[in-house]
Amino acid sequence: MLLTAIVTLYVDGILPLIIPVIIIGKELLMVYGGLFLYFRKSKVVMPANKVGKSATLIYTAAVFVTIIFPMSIASILLLIAAVVTKLTAMGIYLNVYYKKIKPDTIDKTT
């Protein structure tokens, strides 16, 4: 739903193209990563983290404020914060994968 709102705000000329491109790209990477982890031998599911939850809250607030007050200072700052926290959360998920999950999924029979 929020992704649809972001695309609609872009189509209406309120947001620059870079915002939906970053958000859509990040979401596609997360879906691909989740499917990749789940359909491996161990069926790993990544737990949510506080940064990811915070990113969703900021993202929701950014979309709401942008709809009510298009291109205001508050909406611009919230959109920047939403993109930064979403990318940070993705980085944390990748870090958790490479430090904790990937070593456990390596086949130790070879």
C-alpha positions as CSV (number, residue, x, y, z in Angstrom):
1,M,0.0,0.0,0.0
2,L,2.8,2.4,0.9
3,L,4.7,1.5,-2.3
4,T,1.5,2.3,-4.3
5,A,1.3,5.7,-2.6
6,I,5.0,6.4,-3.4
7,V,4.5,5.5,-7.1
8,T,1.3,7.6,-7.2
9,L,3.1,10.6,-5.7
10,Y,5.8,10.2,-8.4
11,V,3.2,9.9,-11.2
12,D,1.5,13.1,-9.9
13,G,4.8,14.9,-10.0
14,I,5.2,15.3,-6.3
15,L,8.2,13.1,-5.8
16,P,11.4,12.8,-7.9
17,L,11.9,9.4,-9.7
18,I,14.9,8.5,-7.5
19,I,12.6,7.9,-4.4
20,P,10.4,5.2,-5.9
21,V,13.4,3.6,-7.7
22,I,15.3,3.3,-4.4
23,I,12.3,2.0,-2.5
24,I,11.2,-0.5,-5.2
25,G,14.8,-1.7,-5.7
26,K,15.2,-2.2,-2.0
27,E,11.9,-4.1,-1.7
28,L,12.7,-6.4,-4.7
29,L,16.1,-7.2,-3.1
30,M,14.4,-8.0,0.2
31,V,11.8,-10.3,-1.5
32,Y,14.5,-12.0,-3.5
33,G,16.7,-12.4,-0.4
34,G,13.8,-13.8,1.7
35,L,12.9,-16.3,-1.0
36,F,16.5,-17.3,-1.4
37,L,16.9,-17.9,2.3
38,Y,13.6,-19.7,2.7
39,F,14.0,-22.1,-0.2
40,R,17.5,-23.2,0.8
41,K,18.0,-26.4,2.6
42,S,17.6,-24.9,6.1
43,K,14.5,-22.7,5.3
44,V,16.0,-19.7,7.2
45,V,13.6,-16.8,8.1
46,M,15.3,-13.6,9.0
47,P,13.9,-12.0,12.2
48,A,12.7,-8.4,12.1
49,N,15.0,-5.9,13.8
50,K,14.3,-2.5,15.5
51,V,15.9,-0.5,12.7
52,G,13.6,-2.2,10.2
53,K,10.5,-1.5,12.3
54,S,11.6,2.1,12.8
55,A,12.2,2.4,9.0
56,T,8.6,1.3,8.4
57,L,7.3,3.8,10.9
58,I,9.3,6.7,9.4
59,Y,8.3,5.5,5.9
60,T,4.6,5.5,6.8
61,A,4.9,9.0,8.4
62,A,6.8,10.3,5.3
63,V,4.0,9.1,2.9
64,F,1.3,10.5,5.2
65,V,3.0,13.9,5.5
66,T,3.8,14.0,1.8
67,I,0.2,13.4,0.9
68,I,-1.1,16.1,3.3
69,F,1.8,18.6,2.7
70,P,3.4,17.8,-0.7
71,M,7.1,18.8,-0.9
72,S,7.1,20.6,2.4
73,I,10.3,20.7,4.4
74,A,8.8,18.1,6.8
75,S,7.9,15.7,3.9
76,I,11.3,16.0,2.3
77,L,13.2,15.4,5.6
78,L,10.9,12.4,6.4
79,L,11.4,11.0,2.9
80,I,15.2,11.3,3.2
81,A,15.1,9.7,6.7
82,A,12.8,6.9,5.4
83,V,15.2,6.1,2.5
84,V,18.2,6.2,4.8
85,T,16.7,4.0,7.5
86,K,15.3,1.5,5.0
87,L,18.7,1.1,3.4
88,T,20.3,0.9,6.8
89,A,17.9,-1.8,7.8
90,M,18.7,-3.7,4.6
91,G,22.4,-3.4,5.5
92,I,21.8,-4.8,8.9
93,Y,19.9,-7.8,7.5
94,L,22.8,-8.5,5.1
95,N,25.2,-8.2,8.0
96,V,23.2,-10.7,10.1
97,Y,23.1,-13.0,7.1
98,Y,26.8,-13.0,6.5
99,K,27.9,-13.2,10.1
100,K,25.3,-15.6,11.6
101,I,23.2,-17.4,9.1
102,K,25.5,-18.1,6.2
103,P,28.2,-19.9,8.2
104,D,25.5,-22.2,9.6
105,T,24.2,-23.1,6.2
106,I,27.5,-24.1,4.6
107,D,27.6,-27.9,4.0
108,K,30.2,-29.3,6.3
109,T,30.4,-32.7,4.6
110,T,33.0,-31.6,2.1
